Amino acid sequence: MHSRTHLLVSLLLASAQARDIPSNIRHFYNSVVAQGSCNKPLQSGFYNMANSDDNSFAYCGDHIDDYGIIYTQGGHGKLPNMDIDCDGDITKNDDGRCGNAHSTQSTTAFKRFVEQYSNGVPDLNPFVHDYVVFGNSGDKPGWVTFSPRDYGMEPLSLMAVVCGDKLIYGIWGDSNGDDGVNSRVGEASISLATLCFGHGVNGEVGYDREDVLYIGFTGRDAVPGTSANWQAADHEAFEASITKLGDKLIKRIG
């Protein structure tokens, strides 16, 4: 009973820190699911889970020309789940939930871009910066890769995530390497996952339902740059600092 109460409180807190899904984004979400799969995959052949034989997931370019977005989708109306990323600088706000993560890296793929702001923040902090893991790299034979930068996305650009019946803003902050068993999609920092699903998530326990929509925005105007509060005290403050840009960018859709 105590664990159920804790989970309920966590979900209520997460809801209070998020926003309702705007009508144009809800319509887009429903249309993507109803369509079933990408019509214009930029790269396909990805998995959503480690122990799965379903590699129907793809980075979709269906609306890269009209909306300036890239999103991920599987077959038969599936969307990715949300695995938890604990990579980066965890010297602040570490509440212990990443302690059991088995694949944590000490840096993110975009550490060098974060350092360029020269504001004392050495790298993204998974407990502070709400980021999405988007794109796949690797050198293993047969390993499927994809670089969103080849299609106009910029490092540390804004992303929108539809999760838990709410809309969350984050940034593109990391990419998937080839240290796992297969090339996967569907991962975000523990701070973003907490905004979506509450404090019940941790380094090894994410969200398994395949209904999360990750949307990346192309173009330089999608980069919050110095307007983002990189020195934020917590993930709520960081997300608040990119909300104005997120509200602007989602108007592209629909």
Phi, psi and omega in degrees: 000320180298317181294323178294319178296318179299317180295319179298314179298319179299316180295321178295320178294318179298320179296323181293334182266358183250184180233154175296155180283120177300156186298323181291326179285322177296319178296318179296315178305310182297323181290324177296313179297316182294326179297325174099320180195170180294139170274329181231074179293130175281327172199131181242180177097019182262156176258165177248340181222154181295314183261068183214149174254011180267103177251039182275359186280146186213159167271121190262134177249021182304327184235030178287331182275320183270322182255345183068044182227155170234135179222167181248143181203149174258198177270165176057036177079005180287147169240167179293166170267203175221103169279163186255128177254128178244018181289153175114197184271109183250037179281352180228138173069014178292113182260011176092351185287348176264001185296336182258008180286134185265348185234029182288135175254149182283346179225157172265169180294339185249023179307317184296330179285324177296316182298332183294341178285345174050048181243016179089356178266113186282335183192171175294144176251119184296343177270349183242313185266118181283100183234157179250140172271115189219132185096155184221134179231164178156161182240001179297143176304128179081000182286125182278131182236161176201133177245109177301336179296332178294344182241021169101358175281145181250145175305141180065023176278161184288143172230151176247137181232125174263115186208143177055034181060038175212168179247127180239140174259139175215195177232159172281108190237355182198169176225161180275129177266194183253032179271358179260191182272340177205167183273114192240163171239168175091071181206146180209163178297156182297332178291317179293318179299325178294319176298325180285312195232005177087182187281004177287345178276154176207188186301337180243347181242105179256215181240119191266343181292139185269073183213025180259129180255119178255124183238121175257145182251135180271161174098154179295332182290353177269359181266117181291334177058223184286352177285341176283145180272080182295336180265020184305149180287331182203177186289333176294317180293322179294313181297323178300327183286343179250006184294319181300316178294318179299316179299327178288315186291325182291346176291345175296332192270126176101000000 
